[in-house]
Amino acid sequence: MSKFKSSWFLMRQSCALLFSNKKLLLFPAMTSFFIFFIFLFFLSGVFLRPTGHSYSSENHWKEIFSTIFVLKDKSKKIVPLSKVQFSNTDNTKKIDNAGESSKKINKSVHLKSGVFILWAIGYLVSMVLITFFNTAFFNEIIHALNGQPVSISGGLKFAFTRIKSILLWALLAGTVGVILKKIEEQFGFIGRFVIGLIGIAWSVASVFAIPVIIRSDDGHNPLKVLKSSGLLIKEKWGEGLIGYVGINIFAFGFTLLFTLLCGVIAGLLLWQFESPIVIIACVGIIWIVSIVSFSYIQSIVNNIFQCALYLYASEGVLPERFSMADEELEKIWKVKKK
C-alpha cells in the first residue's frame, strides 16, 4: 500500500476505536464547556461594568472600548479612541483636534496594559484547564489503544495525579503564548509573519508534550517535557507528518463533496419550490451542523492517531487496536534502526 493508503487504513482504525469508546467524545466537550465559562467570566467583568449609561446605549460601548483599546502610531504615540473617527469609505482613521483640520493617519489598535494583563491571566487559566483535560483525555485514549476500558472519572483522577506537571507545563506554554502575542503587537506584517513561524515551530515541538507528561518520568520538568517531545519529532517522526496530511486531505475531500452535495440539493429544491429563504436556511443549518460535527470527530481522530504514533515511536509498543497495522505504521513513520 502507498503511504496515503496506509494513512487511510490507520484513520479507519482510529475511527473504529473512537466509536467503540464513545466516552472519548465527551472530553473535548468538557474542555470547551469550562473554557467558555472562563471566557464569559472575564468578558462579563470588562463589558458589563457600570459606566453610567444603559447597556443598550451607544455611549456605554464607546466608553467600554475606549478603556480596552488604544491606538498607537509608529512613534508609539497614544491616541484616545474617543477622538478617532472611522471613515465609511476606507480603513483610514482621522483625529479631530478641536478646531484643527482633521488629518488622516495610519494607526494600529492595541490592548491597554491593564487589559492585556487581564487577558494574560485569562489565557494562563485557560492553558491550565486545557492541559488538565487533555491529560485526562490522552490518558484514556492510551487506555483504549491498549484495549483497556475508558473512564471519564478515571481520566480526571489520573490528571490530578499529574497536577504539578500540568501546572508547570501550562505556565511555560502560557508564558510563551503571552510573550509571542506581546511581541507580535510591536511589529508590522513581516514581524508578525516571523512570530507566526515561531509559534508554528513551538506547536510542532510541543505536539507530544501531553503524552510525555503522561508516560515519562520527566513530566515534572516542563523544559524536559519540551525537549523530549522535540527530540522524538526530530529523531523519529520523519514521515509521520504524512499521516496527519493524509487524514486532513480525506477530511477536506469529505467537506468539499458534502458542500457540493448540499449545493446541488439546494439548487434542485429552489428549482422545484418558491421558498428560497426557507430552503437556503434549512440546507445551510444542515451543512453547518454536519461540518461542525465532522470537524469535532476529526479532531478526536487526530488525537487518537497522535497517541498511537507516540506509543509506537517512543516505546516501541504497537497499540493493541493497531496490532495488524505494523507494516502500515512502518511506511508512514521512519523508525531509525539502532
N, C-alpha and C positions, 0 to 999 in steps of 0.2 A: 504493500500500500504506500501511496505517497504520503508526505508529511501532513498535508492538509486533510487527507482521508483519515490519517491517524488521529488528527485533531477532532474530526467529526466523530470518530469512534469514542474518543475519550469524553467528548461533550455529551454524547448519549449516555455514557456510563455515569457521568456527573448528574445528568437529569434524572436517571433512574434512581440514583442514590437519594436525591432530593425528594422525589415523590414517594419513596419508600420510608422516608423520615420527615414527614410533613411538619414536625415541630420546628425544623430549621427555618421554616418560613416566618416564624414569629420573632426571631432575634432582630433582624433589621427593622421590623415594625416597632419593636420596643425602643430601639435606639432612636428612631425618628420621633417617636412619641415624646420621649424625655427631652430631646434636643429642641423640639417645637416649644415646649413649655419654658425651657431656659431662654430661648429666643423671645418668647412672648413676655416673660418676666422683665427682661432688660429693656425691651421696646416700650412696654407699658410705663416703665419708670421715666422714660425720656419723652414719649409723645403724649402721655396723659397727665403730665404735671400741670398744675393750675397756672394760667397766665393772666387771669382776669378777664378772659374772653370765653365765649362759648366754644365748645369743641367743633361746632359746625361753622364757626366764624373763620373767615379768611385771615383775619389778624392773628388768631391763635396759631395757625400753622406757619404764618410768616415769622412770628416770634420764635416758635419751636425750631424752625430750620435755621434761623439766624444764630441760635445758641448751639447748633450742632455743626454747621459747616462754616468754612471761612474760605475766601478767595485769596490766592497769592499769585504774584507775577514772578518773573524770573529773578527779580531782586529780593524776593521773599517778602515784599511789602504786602501788608494785610489790608484788604478792602472789605468793609462791612457789607453783608448781603443786603441789608436794608437800603443801601444806596445803589444797588445794581438793578438795572432794567434789562430784560432779555428781549431781543428783537424777534419778531414773528417771522422774519424773512431769512435770517441766518442764525448761526450759532455764536455770533459775537455778542459781547456784553458792553453796556455803557454805564458810566458812573455819572450821576447827577451831582455836581458840586455846588449846589445852592447859588445860582446866579451865573455860574460859568457855563460856557457851552459844553454840552456832553461830548465826550470823546470815546471812540471805540478802543477797546483794549482786549487783549487775549489773556485770560486768567484761567487757572486750574483750581478746581474745588478740592478742599482738604477737610478732614475731620479736625475739629478743635482738640487741643491737647487733652482736656478733661474727658471729652467724649471718646477719644482714642484709647485712653486708659480704661474707660468703662468697657469699650469694645474688646480690648485685650483681655480683661478679666473674664468676660463672657466667652471669649474664644478659648481660653485656658480651661474653664469649667467644661465647655463642650468637648474639648480634647480628652479630658478625664473620663467623661461619660462614654464617648465613642470608644476609647481604648478599653474601658471596663467591659462594655457589652461585646466588643469584638473579641476580647479574650475568652469570654464565656461562649460566644458563637463558634469561634475557631476550635476551641477545645471539644465542643460537641460534634463538629464536622469530623475531627480526627477520630473521635469515638465511632462515628458512623462508618468512616472509611475502614476501621479495624473490626467492623461487624458488631460493635457494642451498641446498646440502646442509647437513644438520645433523650436527654432530660433537661428541661429548662432550669429547674431548681438546681440540678447538679452542675450545670454550666455556671450559674450565678455563684454557687458556693465555691466552685473552683476559682472563679475570678477573685473572690475575696481573699483566697489564699495567696494570690499574686498582687495584692493591693499595693504593696510598696513598689514593686516593679512597674505597675501600671501608673502610679502617681509620678514616678521619676521619668518614665518614658513620655508621658503626657506633658510633663513640664518641659522636657527637651524639645519635643516635636512642636508644642505650642509656642515656645520661645522662638524657635526657628521661623515659624509661620508669622509671628508678630514682627520680627526683625525684617523679614523679607517684605512684608506689607509696608512697613515704615520706610524702608529704602526705596521701594517702588514708587512711593508718593513723591520722592525727591527728584526723580529723573523723568526725562521725556520718553518718547516712544522707544528709542534704542535701548535706553537704560531699563525700561520695563521689559523689553524683549529679553535682555540678558538675565534679568532677575527671574523671568519666566522659565528660562532654560535651567537656571539654578534650582528653581522649585521642582522642575521635572526630574532633575538629577537626584534631588533629595527623595522624591517619591519613589523612584526606582530603587535607590539604595536601601530604603526602609520597607520595601514591599514584604519582606519576610520577618519584620520586627515582631509582630504578634505571635507567629509560630515559634520564634526564638524565645520569647518570654514564656511561652507555654512549655516548651520541651527542653530548653537549655538551662544549665546551671548558672550561666552568665546573665540571666534575665534581670537580676537586681541592679545591674550596671547598665544604664542606657547607652553609654558610649560603646560598651562591648556588644550590646544588642545591635547597634547600628553597624559595627564592624563585622559581626558575624553574618548579618543579613547581606551587607555589601560584598563580603568575600564569597559567600555562597553564589551570588549572582555572577560575580566576576569569574570565578573558577569553574562553576558547574552549570550555570544556567544555559549559556550559549544559545542554542536554537530553541530553547524553551519558549522564547518570545513568540515563536511561530504558532505555538498552541493558543496563546491569547489572541493573536492576529486571526487565526482560523476561526475561533469562536465568534469573534466580533464581525468577521466577514459574513458568517452564517446569519448572525443576528441582523446585520444590515440588509442582507438579502431578504430575510423574512419581513422586515419592516417595509422595505421597498415594495415587495409583492403584495403585502397586505394593504398598503396605501393605494396601490394601483387597483386592487380589487374593490376597495371602498369607493374609489373614484368611479369605477365602471358601474357599480351598483347604484350610486347616487345619480349617475347620468341616465341610467335606464329608468329609474323612478321618476326623475324630472321629465323624462320624455313621455311617461305614461300618465303622470298626475300633475295637477296645477297647484301644488303647495310647496314651492321652492324653499321657503324659510323652514318649514317643519321637516322636510326631507333632509336638508343640509344640516340642521340642528341634530336630528336623530343619528344620521350617519357620522357626524362629527363627534358626538358623545361616544358612540360605539368605538370609533377609531381611537379617541383619547384614552378611554378606559382600557382597551386592548393593548395599546402601545405601552402605557404605564405599567400594566400588569406584566407584560412580556419583559420590559426593562428590569423590573423588580426581580423576576425569576432569573434573568440573565446575569444580574449582579451576584446572585447567590451561587449560580453555576460557576461563575468565575472564581469565587471564593473556594468552592469545593475543589476545583481544578488546581488552584494555588496551593491548597493544603496537600493534595495528592503529590504534586511535584516537589513540595518541600520535603515530605517524608522520604520520597524516593531518592532525592539528591543528597540530603543531609545525613540520612540514617541508613540508606541502602535498603530500606524496608519497602516492599511492594504492598500497598494497601490491599486488603482482602477483596474489596469490591473490584479492584483492577488486576486481580490475580491472573487473568487471561490476557492482560494487555502489556506484558513485558516488552515484546518487540515494538509495540506502538510507542511506549514511553522512551525506549532507546532511540527511536527515529526522530523524536522532537526534542530530546534532551541529550546533549552531548555530555556524557559522564566520562571524565578522564580516567584512564586506566593507570593504576599505580605500577 
